[in-house]
């Protein structure tokens, strides 16, 4: 392990420290930021302070480079957007595009729907759709940046989508808008199926826990 002396401290690059401990550089940097390891950044390179880190681990009774409960199961090969994560990645690329196109189409039909007496209902759907697209884009940004809170936000997105579809469906049925209700019902089914598949995945997947650490 290559070390350098700096201000009377024994430093090693986070990348090298990660390799020696069968970990990832991203996780080591996160541990430094959280205070589980001692370190610093110099010239855009992160270093681990070996001496101070040993003191931190000794005082906390932790001898592992990772401080989270899944450290024993951690596999560096699982880090990254690959495997099953490819599917939500595709969704986060295509979803906003399809949503924006649908929003544009809905705006184009608004005048005709308003003349047919469904102006308020159409406006409500436009507001809900705009909000969901914004939330989707926000979740996509967190996903591709591999933010630690991305899984929680994505799960929330699924739940919000279901709640929004249920509310719209109730309003549409009450307004006698059968055409609207049929389409919303189909969307609700898709939302429920998606949530049933991906919420458990984002909760228990080892790849998710290894990837979203920033």
N, C-alpha and C positions, 0 to 999 in steps of 0.2 A: 504494500500500500504506500503510495507516494504521499509524503507529508511535507508541509512547509512551515517554517517558524515565522510567526507574525505576532508582534506585540506580546512576546513571551507565552504564546499559546500554540498548541500543536494542532494545526489545521490540515484537513484533507478535503479534497473536492467531493461535493455531494454525489457526483456521478460515480466516483471510485468507491466511496463509502457504501453506496447502494449495491454495487456489484459484489463487494465483500460480504454484504449481509443478505444477498439474494432478495433484494428489494428494488424498488424503482426510484429514480432520481426525483420524480414528481412527489412521491410519498415522503421521501426524506426531507424535501423542501417544506412540505406541509407540516411535518413534525417539528421542524425548526420554527416555523411561524407560530405553531401552537404552544411552543415552549417545552415539548417533550424531548427535544434535542437542542443542544447549544450550537449556534453557528452564526454566520454572517454572509453578506454578499459583498463581493469586491470585484470591481471591473466586470460587472454583469455575470459573475460566476459565484455560485453558492458554495460555501465551505462549511464543514462540520468541525466544531471544536471538540476534539476527542476527549481531552481532560475534563472539561466542564460537562460534557455529555455523560461521561462515566459517573460524575458526581450526581447529576440529575437522576440517572437510572438507579443508582445505589440508594439515594434518599427516598425514591418512590417504590423501591423493591421491584423494579421492572428491568429485566435484562434483555428484552427484545427490542429491536430497532423500531418495531411498530407498537403503538399503544392501544390499538383498538381490539375488540374481542375476537375478530376474525383473523388475527395474525398467524395462527397456526395453520389456517387453511389458505392463506394467501399464496397465489401462484402468479408470478410476474407475467407468464404467458397469457393471462386473462386480461391484462391491461390493454385498453384500446377499444375503439368502436369497430368491432368485428363480431363474428358469430351471429347470434340472434339479434344483437344490437343493430345490425345492418338494416333490418326491417323498419324499426322506428326511425332510423336515420333517413331512409328513403321517404318515409312519411313526413318527416320534418322539412324535407326539401320540397316535395310535391304539394304537401298540405296547404301552405300559405299561397302558393301559386294558384291552385284549384279554388281555394277560398276567395281570393281576390277576383278571379274571373267570374265566380258565381255572384260575388257582391256587385260587380259591374253589370252583370246580366239582370240582377234583381232591381238595380236602379233604373235600368232601361225599361222594365215592365211596370214600374211604379205608377206611372200616369194611367195606364190601362186598368190596373187593379183599383186605383182610386176612383175612377169613373164607374167601376163595377160595384163600388160600395165597400171595398176592402182596403181603403187607404190607411186607416189606423193600424190594422193588423199587419199590413205590409211594412209600415214604418217600424213597428215593434220588431218584426223579424230582421229588418235591416240593422237595427240597433244591436240586437243580440248577436247577429252574425259578425258585425264589425268588432264587437267585444271579444268574441271567441277567436277571431283571426289574430287580433292583437295579442291575446294570451298565448296562442299557438306560436307566434313569432318569438315571444319572450321565452317560452319553454325551449324552442329550437336553439336560441342563442345559448342558453345555459347548457343544453345538451352537447352542442358541438364544442363548447369551451370546457366541457367535462367538470362543471361546477359541482361541488359537494351537495348542494341543495336541488340539483336537477331532478333526481328521482322523485323527491317530494312534490315539486312543482308539476311534474308530468302526471303524477297520480291525481293531484288536485285538478288538473286540466280535464282528465277523464270524468271525474265526479261532477265538475261544473258543466261539462257537456251534457251529461245525463239529466242533471237538474234543469238545465235550460230547455232541453227537448221536452221534458215532462210538462214544464210550465207552458210552453208554446202549444203543446198538444191540448192541454186543458182549455186554454183560451180559444183555440181554433174550433174545438168541438162546441164550446159554449156559444161561439159566434156563428155556428152553422156553416163554417168554411170547410166543407168536406175535402176539397182538393188540397188545401193546405194541410189538413190533418193527416191525410194519407201519406204525404211526403215526409212530414215530421215523424209519423209513426215508423216509417222505414228508417229514418235517421236515428231514432231512439233505439231500434233493434241493433243497428250497427254500433252505436255507442256502447250498449250493454255488452255486446260480444267482445268488442275491443277492450273494454275495462276488465272483463272476466279473464282475458288472456294476459294483458300487460300489467295490470296492477299487481298481481302476485309475482310476476317476473321481476318488476322493479323493486319489490320488497325483499326477495330472497336470493336473487341471482348473485353468484360470486363474482361474475364479470362486472356487474353493475357496481358492487362494493369496491372492486379493485380499480375501476376506471374513474369514477366520479369522486375525486379526492381533493380537488383544488379549492 
